[in-house]
Amino acid sequence: MKDKTSRATTTRRYHMRRVRPDKITPVRQHPMRYWKATKSRKEYFVKLPQNPPESNLVQKAVNHFGVTDNPREAGYILPDGRLLDFSGRHYAVGYKDKKPIEGKPDYLANQRNVDHREVYDVVGKGGVEGMTIMENEGNMIRINPSSEIADFGVSFNVEQHPTDAQWRAISNIQRRFGGVIIYDIYKGGNHLESGEVKYVTELRSKFEAQ
């Protein structure tokens, strides 16, 4: 004679579906149908776009330049949405570990003083070549905020794969400044398109159309 309790327990185990990682809810459904639905659902989630893992180049850039919450001091947007600090605090007099020495003023605040091409210490190359490595291998988006006006610039290479975090960062900067986004799109060093948009959704459409 079969153990009814064991059978009931097994049935309940099959008749459950995961709705949240930390919660499961019973459903009245045939075990095979549940299995198919679960398999389909797993496959769907696997196909969702994923942000690429942070590269060693990104971490090296963070260690060298530091990060900032102020867009006017930033030079690049990192894949996780953080802003790379290009104020110059990493090598300026009066700073230690990218912070003002106690009792000294933060005289580099609210400004960018480092050129996008001054990246030799990070990538081993300077100039346009070094900047291109930052963009393509590090997937860092170059930005050019103004210290005086509301508009700000952003540049892309079509070889890049902007993450959702980077698009959100661009949107947040635009809302914070209140101006337009002036953009440039390049491919292999050749200029493809430039213009200005008011919303990041427009910018994303133009980039993805390349």
N, C-alpha and C positions, 0 to 999 in steps of 0.2 A: 504494500500500500504506500502511495506517494505521500510525502510530508506536505500537507496543505500550507502550513506556515512558511516553509521554505519556498514553495511555489509562489505564494503571494508576495513574498519579499523580492523574489527574482522579477516578478511582473512589475512591481513598483519601480524597481531599478531600471528596467527598460523603458518604462513609461515616464521618463523625466527628461526634460530638455533644459539646457543652460540658457538663461536669459541675461544673467550678469555673471562676471567672473566669481563673485562671492555669494551668489544666490541661485538656487535651482528650484524650479516649480514643477509639480506633477501635472501631466497632461494625459488625457484619455486618447490613446493613439496606438495603433498596431506597432509592435517593435520594429518591424522591417521598414515601415513608413517613417518612423522616427529616425532610423539609421540613415536612410536616404536623405532626409531633410537635413540632418546634422552634417553629413558629408558635403552636401551642396553648400551649406552655410559656411563651413570651414574653407572651402575652395574660394568662395566669394571674398572672405576676409583676407585670404592670402594675396588676392589680386589687387587689393586696395593699394594706392601709391604710398610708398614709405620714404621717409627722409633718409638720405644716405648717412651712414655712420660718420662721425667726426674724424677727419683725417689727422695724421700726425702734423701735417703742415698747419692746420688750423690751430692746434694746441701750441705749436711753436710760435705762431704769430701772436697768440694770446699772451704767452709767457714773455715775449719780447716787448710788445706795445701796451698790453693791458686792454681792458674794456672800459666803456663809458656808458652812462645813461643819457648823456647829452648829445643829440644828433649833430649839433653844430661843431662838436669836437671829433666826429667820426670820419673815418676814411673808407671803411668797408663794412658791409653787413655780413656777419658770419652765418653759416647754414642753420644754426639754432636760433637766429634772430638777434643775437647780441651785436653790439656795435664795437668795432675795433677802434681804440683810442689813438687818434692821430694828432692830438694836441701838441705832442712833443715832450710830455712829462717824463718819458722813459730815458731821455738823455739831457734834459735841461738842468741848468744850475739852480739850486734851491729846492730840488726834489730828491727823494730817496724812495726806492721801490715804487716809483710812479705816483708818489704822494708828496705834498709839500712838507718840508722839514718843519718841525714844530716851531711856531713863532714866525714862520715865513708865509708870505701871501701866495695864494694859488693864482699867479699872474697869467697862467695859460688857460684859464677857464673860459669856456664859451667861444673857443676858436680852434681852427685846424691849422697847424703849422707844418705838418709833414706832407710831402708830396706822395701821391699814390705809387710813384716809381722808386721811392726810397725803401726798398724791401730786401736789399742785399743780405742783411744779417739773418733774414728768415729763409729765403729761397736760394741764396748763393748767386743770384743774378740781380742786376739793377736795371733801371730804365724800363722801356716798354716790355722787354722780354720778361723781366721779373714781375711786372704788373700782370702780364698775361698768365704767368704761372699761378699767381695768387687767385686769379679769376677762374681759370680752367681746372687746375689741379686741386685748389682749395675750395672751389665753388663759392668764392666770396664775391659779393656784388659791390661794385664801386659806387660810392655816392659822393656828391659834392654839395653839401649844404652851405648856404651863405650865412655869414654872421650878421648880415644887415637886413636882408629882405626875406619875405615869406616863401618864395619859390626855392626849390632845391633840385639838384640834378642827380640822375642815376644812369649808369651805363651797364650794358649787358653784352656778352658774347653769346652767340646762338649755341655755342658748345656747352654753355652752362645749363644747369638744371635747378632753377630756383625752387627752394622748398616753401612749404606753406608758411613756415615761421618767417622767412624772408619777405614774402608778400605782405604778411601782417605787419612786419616792421616798417615797410615802405608806407603802408596805409596809416600806421600810427604817426609816422613823421609828418605825412601830409596833413593829417588832422591837427597835429600839434602846431604846425607852422601856419596852416590856413591858406597857403598859396597853391600854385600848380606844380605838377611834376614835369620837369624838363628831361627828356630821355634821349639816349643814343643807343643804337643797336649795331653791333659789329659782327663780322664773320671773317675769321682768319686775318684780322688786321684791317679788313676793308669795311668802310662805313656803309651800312645798308639803309638806315632810316633814322630820322630824328624828328622831334616834335614836342608838344606839350599836351598833357592831359590833366583833368581835374580829379579823376578817381583812379584808384589802383586797378579796378576791374577793367577799365579801358586799356591801361598799360599792359596788363596780363594778356589781354586778347591780342594786342599788337605783337607782343613778344612770341606768343604761341603760334601766331600766323606765319612766322618766318620759316 
